[in-house]
Amino acid sequence: MVTLYELVQKVQADDQEAVKELLERLQPKINQSISFFSYGDREDIEQELKIKIIQAAKAFKLESTPSLGEFFSKSLSDFNKQQDSID
């Protein structure tokens, strides 16, 4: 199994299979996060969250590798900040 670190390296090298695998691995967390939103908004929010995760993976500095929880928490925090600015 490829580590999260290796996946992020591949995502940063524009490997689309790595992007797909990263999102598949994070899908349970994504599902948990969107479960708090109204059913009608979930699909849009899920898509936006996935975009933010990909952006975070591409911008992430691998020299300071966090745990999976820290990585996802950062992505979710950025997403929530964006949502707050929209409201």
N, C-alpha and C positions, 0 to 999 in steps of 0.2 A: 504494500500500500504506500502510495506517495504521501509524504508529509505535507503539512500545510505550508511549511517553509518552501519546499520544492514547488508546490503549486503556485505560490505567489511569484517565485522566480519565473516560472513558465508563463504566468499571466503577464508579467512585466515584459516578456519577450514576445507578446502577442500570440501566444498559443491558444487558439480557440477551444481546443479540447480541454485544456487546463481551466479555462473560464467555466466551461460547462461542468466539469468535475467539482470545482470550488463551490459553485452555486448549488449543485446537488448535495454536497456535504453540509452546506449551511441551510438547506431547505427546512429541516425541522425547527431551527431557530427562527427562520423567516416566518414559518407558519405560526409559531407561538407568538411572535411579535404582532402579526397582522390580526390575530384573533381578537384583539381589543378594539378593533375598528368595526364600523357598521359593515354588514355584508356587502352592500353595494359599492363600498369604497375599497374593498380588500384587493381586488385585482390591480387597480391603479397603484395602490400603495405598495403592493408586492413588487410590481415592475420598477417603481422608483427606488425601492430599497435595494433591489438587485443592481441597479445602475450605480447606486452609491457604494455598494460592496465592491464592484469592479473598479470603480474610480479609486477607492481606498487601497485596494490591492496594488493597482498600478503606481500609486503615489507613495506607497509604504516604503520606508527605509529599512532594508533587510538587516542592516547592522545592529538594530535594536529590536530584535524579534520578541514580540509579546506572546502570551499564551493565546489559544484560540478564543477564549472568553474575552480577553482584552481587545483582540482584533475585531470581534463582532460587536462588542460594546462601543468601540470607537465609531464603527460604521453606523450603528443604530443611533448613537448620540448625534452624529452629523445629520442624519436623516430627520431626527426629531427637531433639531434646530431649524432645519429648512421648513418643516411643516409649521412650526410656531411662527415663522416669519410670514408664511402665507395667510395664516389665520389673522 
